[in-house]
């Protein structure tokens, strides 16, 4: 049972791998088939000799005209519009970019490069953490200064309140003393007036007795 499951897993893996690139494989096989039929001579054997003779004559004519090898093109011709040609060029550029990207990824996938990239990332993270710690310390220091200033303000307000209470207490004491003084002055004057009246009445009574 285990061997059967392993075989099924291997076949499934192979199937999915082939399925993922089946379109590419089909296109390459189609291209090979088209090129195979294109490169074959038109005439079948034994008339194939005429095809070879025409190919040799074409080659000699081209050499006689002194055309460069780079300018001669015996391949398939593709007749497309300008928009389609732009799409083809864009597709080629995308393929080139993807190729170089894969190449860079392979280069970066080496162990030394991975270690270097990891160390650079760690250094960047350490620098960012240091910046965060500095900002945190700055915020703590600013909060401490604000707390100190608030404490100083509270202490100053307390002192002002105590001073005001003292001033109001002194004023109350002075007002009380002034009231007591005025009341004592009034009692003294009333006492003096009473004594004077008593003396006057006693004097009048004595005068009456003498008469």
URHUPE-V728799 format. One record per residue. N is the residue number from 1. RES is the residue in three letters. PHI is phi in whole degrees, -180 to 180 (* if undefined). Layout:
BEGIN
[[N;RES;PHI] [N;RES;PHI]]
END
This chain:
BEGIN
[[1;UNK;*] [2;UNK;-64] [3;UNK;-64] [4;UNK;-64] [5;UNK;-65] [6;UNK;-63] [7;UNK;-63] [8;UNK;-63] [9;UNK;-64] [10;UNK;-65] [11;UNK;-65] [12;UNK;-64] [13;UNK;-63] [14;UNK;-63] [15;UNK;-63] [16;UNK;-68] [17;UNK;-65] [18;UNK;-69] [19;UNK;-64] [20;UNK;-67] [21;UNK;-116] [22;UNK;-65] [23;UNK;-64] [24;UNK;-66] [25;UNK;-62] [26;UNK;-64] [27;UNK;-66] [28;UNK;-64] [29;UNK;-66] [30;UNK;-65] [31;UNK;-62] [32;UNK;-62] [33;UNK;-66] [34;UNK;-64] [35;UNK;-67] [36;UNK;-63] [37;UNK;-71] [38;UNK;-71] [39;UNK;-80] [40;UNK;-75] [41;UNK;-67] [42;UNK;-74] [43;UNK;-83] [44;UNK;-82] [45;UNK;-62] [46;UNK;-87] [47;UNK;-81] [48;UNK;-66] [49;UNK;-62] [50;UNK;-68] [51;UNK;-65] [52;UNK;-66] [53;UNK;-64] [54;UNK;-64] [55;UNK;-63] [56;UNK;-67] [57;UNK;-64] [58;UNK;-62] [59;UNK;-64] [60;UNK;-67] [61;UNK;-65] [62;UNK;-66] [63;UNK;-68] [64;UNK;-68] [65;UNK;-80] [66;UNK;60] [67;UNK;-84] [68;UNK;-74] [69;UNK;-66] [70;UNK;-71] [71;UNK;-84] [72;UNK;-87] [73;UNK;-138] [74;UNK;-101] [75;UNK;-80] [76;UNK;-70] [77;UNK;-99] [78;UNK;-120] [79;UNK;-104] [80;UNK;-133] [81;UNK;-83] [82;UNK;-67] [83;UNK;-63] [84;UNK;-65] [85;UNK;-64] [86;UNK;-63] [87;UNK;-63] [88;UNK;-63] [89;UNK;-64] [90;UNK;-63] [91;UNK;-63] [92;UNK;-64] [93;UNK;-63] [94;UNK;-62] [95;UNK;-64] [96;UNK;-65] [97;UNK;-62] [98;UNK;-64] [99;UNK;-63] [100;UNK;-66] [101;UNK;-65] [102;UNK;-63] [103;UNK;-64] [104;UNK;-64] [105;UNK;-63] [106;UNK;-65] [107;UNK;-66] [108;UNK;-74] [109;UNK;-79] [110;UNK;-67] [111;UNK;-65] [112;UNK;-62] [113;UNK;-69] [114;UNK;-63] [115;UNK;-63] [116;UNK;-65] [117;UNK;-64] [118;UNK;-65] [119;UNK;-64] [120;UNK;-63] [121;UNK;-64] [122;UNK;-64] [123;UNK;-63] [124;UNK;-63] [125;UNK;-65] [126;UNK;-65] [127;UNK;-63] [128;UNK;-65] [129;UNK;-64] [130;UNK;-62] [131;UNK;-62] [132;UNK;-65] [133;UNK;-64] [134;UNK;-62] [135;UNK;-63] [136;UNK;-65] [137;UNK;-63] [138;UNK;-63] [139;UNK;-65] [140;UNK;-64] [141;UNK;-63] [142;UNK;-65] [143;UNK;-67] [144;UNK;-64] [145;UNK;-63] [146;UNK;-64] [147;UNK;-62] [148;UNK;-63] [149;UNK;-65] [150;UNK;-65] [151;UNK;-63] [152;UNK;-62] [153;UNK;-63] [154;UNK;-63] [155;UNK;-64] [156;UNK;-65] [157;UNK;-64] [158;UNK;-63] [159;UNK;-62] [160;UNK;-63] [161;UNK;-64] [162;UNK;-62] [163;UNK;-63] [164;UNK;-63] [165;UNK;-63] [166;UNK;-63] [167;UNK;-62] [168;UNK;-65] [169;UNK;-65] [170;UNK;-62] [171;UNK;-63] [172;UNK;-64] [173;UNK;-62] [174;UNK;-64] [175;UNK;-64] [176;UNK;-64] [177;UNK;-63] [178;UNK;-64] [179;UNK;-67] [180;UNK;-65] [181;UNK;-63] [182;UNK;-64] [183;UNK;-67] [184;UNK;-66] [185;UNK;-64] [186;UNK;-65] [187;UNK;-67] [188;UNK;-64] [189;UNK;-66] [190;UNK;-66] [191;UNK;-64] [192;UNK;-64] [193;UNK;-64] [194;UNK;-65] [195;UNK;-62] [196;UNK;-65] [197;UNK;-64] [198;UNK;-64] [199;UNK;-63] [200;UNK;-64] [201;UNK;-66] [202;UNK;-65] [203;UNK;-65] [204;UNK;-66] [205;UNK;-64] [206;UNK;-65] [207;UNK;-63] [208;UNK;-64] [209;UNK;-67] [210;UNK;-68] [211;UNK;-72]]
END
